[in-house]
Amino acid sequence: MSDAVPGTSGEEIWQPRGNPWIIAAAVSLAAFMEVLDTSIANVALPHIAGNLGVSNDESTWVLTSYLVSNAIVLPISGWLVGWLGRKRFFLTCIVSFTASSLLCGVAPNLGLLLLFRVLQGAFGGGLQPMAQAILGDTFPPRSEVWHLRCMESPPSALPRLVRRWEVGSPTIIPGAGFST
């Protein structure tokens, strides 16, 4: 293995065009929307069943439809990125996920809600892997967030980074798993 310093042999070190922390915040927010949506529907199931006039068992299809479509898209997101490009795929996922979330909110019956949840899950399935990939390209491998982007999802890593910035020194944060 060569001990040459990157950038000294005539090749330039790639840098993002924008502020990497703004990129990290935007990408993490998109990934957080997907994680939040997965859990918030679980809490709202009794209200969904009551408002749509269906049984509790029928309302669980709201969760199942989302998770199944999400699980289908996750493994093929790499192929979709190769076909559409990373930026176009990520932006398509964000816009479509948001639009399908709006449609879920105005769905008048269970059938349409399930259809919109399938769309929401499919477009949400591309947010997590793209968030990881974009963070991987935004920060250099030896940066402070290397272990965060590889070991944790962006929504769980962001509060730890903010906490480190506020305190200014390594701190053990309860529930975070390890010290920063």
Secondary structure, DSSP 8 states (H G I E B T S, - for coil): -----TTTTS------SS-HHHHHHHHHHHHHHHHHHHHHHHHHHHHHHHHHT--HHHHTHHHHHHHHHHHHHHHHHHHHHHHH-HHHHHHHHHHHHHHHHHHHHH--SHHHHHHHHHHHHHHHTTHHHHHHHHHHHHS-TTSTTHHHHHHS-HHHHHHHHHHHHHH-S----TTSSS--
